[in-house]
Amino acid sequence: MKVKLKVWRQKSRNTPGEFRTYESPGLNENMSFLEMLDVVNEDIANRGEDPIAFDHDCREGICGTCSCVINGKPHGPHKGVATCQTYMRSFRDGDTIVVEPWRAAAFPIIKDLVVDRSAFDRIQHAGGFISVRTGAAPDANSIPVSKENSDLAMDAAQCIGCGACVAACKNASAMLFVAAKVSHLGLLPQGQPERYKRVKAMVAQMDTEGFGSCTVTGSCEAVCPKEISLDFIARMNRDYGLALLKGEPKKIAGGVAG
């Protein structure tokens, strides 16, 4: 099969970009989307031109690095998969496929399809580490956790931080990402000591990074490769509200005031 690619090309964040059209060489329909880009890039390089820059790492739907908007949808036409898990059999011979980077002010373009998602790293850093000591693995395993909470924590921890939720949201909101990161720690006993401090710090950092507000359209959940539920946003909002009500302890001479 052969396809026509309409790809966003941009040398840097400070230079204007444009769509350029490429005809692919012959492709195997069982190639992944990233393997197709490899083949197209080899053809481009053989002509002495600059290959298309795109992010990739594990190519197994785990790392969250692959980040392409394909025909207007983050990660492509299918639900619950990353770009690297989208295969060319999802398209027809002769199709024109439009490929773009994530579009969000908080994710500035580095080059072509590569964007800077370090804002996500700074949000996680703002949450800090869990300080409670549980000892070695057997000690940690001795702490009782309800089945419901452990399942929910694992569901939230599946978030791979790809940024598709931001790319799909009309407001470029990062609420689903932040909610997943807040919730998977806040649901476990080890995460309780910093639970309210963590949610306040991460939400504050999210706002500082310039992400938009959430209007609960559900577009984030629809494109999430791990199908993280909107329920986690509600859970984070509850924790955030409680954190505001509780407030942070104030230090005074000779002790701490509540």
N, C-alpha and C positions, 0 to 999 in steps of 0.2 A: 504494500500500500504506500501511497504518497499523500502528504498533506501540505498545505500552505500555512506558514506561520507568520502572524502579524505580531511582532515582538517589540516591546518598549526598550529603546536603547538610550542610555544617558551616561555620559562619561563620569560625571561626579554630581554631588548634590548642588554644586554652584553653577552648573552648566545646564542649558535647556535640553530637554529630551524630545524624542519623536518615535513614532512607530515605523519600523522597517519590515519589509516583507521578504520572506525566504521560502524557497521551494525545497522541500526535504528530498534527500535521496530515497531509494527504496527502503521501506521499513517493514519489520516483522510486527504483526498486530499484537504479539505477546510481549513486546518491549514495554517497559515502564515509561512514564512521561519523561523522567530524567534520562533514561537510556536513549530516548529519542533525541533529547537535547544534546547528548554526547555525540550522536551521529551527525546531527546538523552542525555542531561546532567543529567537528573534524572536517566536514566539507567546507565550512567557512574558512578555517585555518589553512586548508590546502590552497585556497584562492588568495592567501596572503592578507586576509582581513582579520580584524579583532573579533575573537569568539564572543558569544553571549555569556556574560557573567551571571551565574546563579549559585545559590547556596545549596549545599548538600553535605551529608555526613554518613549516617548509618544506612540510609536507604531502606529502612525496615519499619518506618512509621513510629520510631521511638524517640529520636533526638529532637524533632520539631524544627530542624534547620530548613528543610525544603519549604519554600514560601512563594507560591505563584498564584496569581489570580488567573484562572483559565476560563475563558469565555464568560467573564463577569462574576465567577464564583470562586472564592478561595479554595484551593486544593483541587478544583475540578468538579465534574458533574455528579459524583457519587457522594453518598452520606457516610460519615464515619471512617474516612480514609484521608491520609496525607497525600501530598503531590506525588511522592515516590511510590505510592500504592495505587496510583491511577495508571491504567494501562491503555495502550493505543487502540485496543479493541473496543474502547469506549467511544471511539470516533469512527467515521466512515471514510473510505478512500476518497480523496479529493476535497475533504473538508478544509475550511479556513478556520484556524484556531488562533484566538487572540490571547496573548500572554502578557501579563502586567505584574509589577511588584505590588506589595501591600501599599495602600494609599492612606497615610495618616501623618499628621504633622509630627507626632511623637516618634514616628519611624522614618527618619530622613533617608533618602536614597543614597547609597554609597556608590553603586554603579549598576546600571541595567536593572536586573531583577533582584539585586542584593540591597537590603535595607538594614539600617542600624537599629537593633532591638535591645540595646543596652539599657533602655528605660526599664524593661522588665527586670533586669539584673538589679538595678538600683532599688526597685520596689521590694524585691526579695531581701536585699541587704537591709533595708529599713526595718523589716520584720525581725531581724536579728536571729540568734540561735536559741535553742531550748536549753535552759541552764540547769534544769533539774537533773540530778545524777541518778542513774538507775543501775550502775555497775556494768557487769558484762552481760552478754545476751541472755543467759539463764535468769538473771535477776530481772531484766526488763520483761521477759516472758512471764514472770510470776505476777505482774501487775494485772489485775482483772480488767478486761475491756468488754463491754457488751457486744454481742454479735451485730446489733443494729449499728452501733457507732463504728465498729471496726470496718464493716462493709461500706458505710458512708465515707469514712476516712480514705479507704482504698479507692473508692470512686473518684473522690476529689483529687487524690494524689496521682491519678492517671494523666492529669494535665501536663502536656509536653512543652508548654510555653511557646507555641509556634506563632501566635499572634493573629490567627485566622479570625478570632472573635472581634478583634479591633478592625481588621480589614473589612469585615462584613457589616459592621455597625455604622449607621448613618451619622452617628456622633463620634465615631472612633473611640468608643468607650472600652476600657480595659476591665470592667467590672467582673466579667466571668473569670478571667485569669486571676485577678486578685482574690475573688471569692473562693476559688479552688485552693489557692495557696494558704489563705487564712483558715479555711474550714478543715483541711486535712490535718493541720496541727491542733486546731481548737477542739477537735472531736476526741482527741486522745488525752489520757491522764497526764502524760509528760508535757503537753502543751498548755496546761491550765495556768501555771504561775504567770506567764506573760501573755495570756490570752487577750485581755482587753488592751494592754499596752501595744501589743502586736497589731491588732486591727486598726487602731488609731494611727499608728506610724505608717502602715502600708497604704491606707487610704489617703493620708496626707501626702505621701510621696507620689501616689498616682495622680493626685491633683496638680502637684508641682510639675510633673512631667508633661502636663498639657493634654491628657486624655479627656475625652468628652464625658458628659453625663449619660446615665443609663435611662432609657425610656421604655425598657422592657418590650421590645418588638419581637424578641426571640430569634433574631437573625444570628446571634452569636452561637446559641445552642445548635441551630440548624447546620452550621458549617464546621463545628468543632470536630476534629478527627477522632476524639475520644468521647464525644457525645456527653460532655459535662452538662449537668442539668442546671436550669435556671434556679432551681430550689436553693442552690448554694449562694446565689446572690441574696435571696431572702434571709438565709441564715447569717450571712455576713452583715446585712443591714441590722438585724436584731442585735448582734454582738456589738456593732458600732454604736447603736443607740444606747445600749447598756454601758458601754465604755464612756460615753459622754455624760451619762447620769452619774456614774461612779466617780469620774474624774481621777486625776493622778494625785497620789499623796503629796502634800506640801511639807518641805523640810522647815522646821523651826528650831530655835535654840533649845538644845537639850532633848530633842526627840523628833517625832514625825506627827504631823497633824493629818487626820483623815480628810 
